Amino acid sequence: MKARLWIAVAAVPILGGCSFARQMAESSVSYYSWEHFTLVATVPAKFGFTSKAQYSPKAGESCQTYSPGLGGSVTRQQQRSDTTVAKDVEQTVSTDIPLEFHIADCSMELSRVIYEVNATYGPDAWDHGLDVAGGLSVRSSTVNTDPKKVSIVIEQKGLCSWLFQISKSKAKLGEIEKILSCNTSDDNWSAPSKKYERRKPGVTIDRNQLANKMVKIEFHLSNEERPAVGDTWQKVPEGWKPCLGNGPSDPYGFCRGDTRNFRTFKMNKRECTIYPNCVEQGVVHD
């Protein structure tokens, strides 16, 4: 009886584990190259940071692998993520990012690095934001450039802002919620005021110029918040007032030149008329 039970259990991976066994064997011989560059990221307090290094097959290599889910061959892709969790203080973290990845008979090279930042703005679980905040694009070398002539340190700057709006979600209906948005900034930590002029921090560099270089990305948090959607809030001396639009049930609430009619919203369990200082209804200022 015991022998039969052992045979049945042992047969399970044999019947459906061919592709699994192949993947295990391949993973045992996969490795990243020693050649790398160093990414140094600085983020404000209560900010987390993730770098996502993506690798694609080198030119001339198919790098096909079987996908059980799709039932056929697909081209290999590889991503390596490094995450730094948010803390109550500013952080600077350093990560070595390999330029190549090898698995089985497939050689892959770094094609891009994506930056992600996340942050919290309140005590509730949903009081957080995440932004894909630019990155590094790696291209095949088009000309023979001496890597020694390229600066050892490549610097990028990103200015992050909280964009506020009245929530339409069931969890926070009628309350203030915020969206995190990060854009490239100049040396004085200033970003363009016009939306169409804003860009994410980023740089494109030839692959043969990247080895042993240092890429620095530094993020700051702006002291100024702004509306998430244009023409939905009216600027007043005390802050911002949300436009009424076509009525309290209007989900968009565009001002369209109306500077007299406004709606209320909720913040910290209070009914408010002005952001960010609330000014409860019924309060009269001299």
Residue, then its C-alpha position, 0 to 999 in steps of 0.5 A: m500500500k505504501a509503495r503504491l502511494w509513493i508511485a502515484v505521488a512521484a508520477v505527478p511531476i512526470l506527467g505535467g512537469c516537463s516545461f517546469a523541469r526545463q525552466m528549472a534547468e535553464s534558471s540554474v545556468s542564467y546569470y548577469s554580466w559583471e559589466h554594469f553601471t551604477l544607478v544612484a537615486t535620491v528621494p524625499a521623505k515618505f518616498g519609495f523608489t523602484s528601478k526596473a532594468q529591462y533586457s531584450p535579445k541581442a541582434g541576431e538571436s531569436c531567444q525563443t522559449y515555450s510558454p505553457g500559458l500560450g501553448g507556443s513559443v515566445t521571445r524571451q524578455q527579462q526584467r530586474s527590479d530593485t525596490t527601496v521602501a519609503k521612510d520618514v527621512e530622505q534616502t539615497v540608494s545605489t544599485d549596480i545594474p548589469l548590462e547583459f543577461h544570459i540564460a541557456d543559449c540566449s544572450m540579452e542586453l539592457s534596453r531600458v531602465i524605468y524609474e518608479v516613485n511612490a509616496t503617501y500623503g495621508p494616514d489612510a491606506w489609499d492615501h498614496g500615489l505612484d508615478v512612472a517617473g522617467g528612466l534611461s533608454v539604452r541604444s545600440s551605438t551608431v558611431n564609434t565614440d570613445p567611452k572615455k570622452v563621455s562624462i563619468v557621472i550622468e545627472q538627472k533631476g525630477l520635481c514631484s508634485w501632488l495634484f488634487q481633485i475631488s474623488k469619484s471612487k466609492a471609497k473616497l466619494g466627494e473627498i480630496e484625493k491626490i495624484l503623484s506627478c514627477n517631471t524633469s526640472d532645471d538646476n533651480w528645481s523648477a519645472p515648466s508651468k505649461k502641461y505640454e512643456r513638461r517631460k519625464p526625467g530621462v536620457t538616451i545613451d549608447r550602450n558602449q558608453l554606459a559601462n562603469k558610469m554612474v547615473k544619478i537621479e534626484f527627486h524633490l517634492s514641490n511645496e506647491e500643489r495644483p489641481a489635477v484637471g485644468d479649469t475645475w478649480q478657481k484660485v482665491p486668496e485662501g487657496w482653491k475653490p472647486c467649480l460647480g459645473n452643471g450642478p452638484s452631480d456633475p462629475y466633471g465640474f468645469c468652471r467655464g468662466d463661472t467664478r461665483n458658483f462652487r461646490t463643497f467637498k470632504m476633507n478629514k471628515r469635515e465639509c469644506t469649501i476651500y482647499p487646503n484650509c477647508v474653511e467650514q461652511g458657516v464660517v464668516h471672515d471679516 
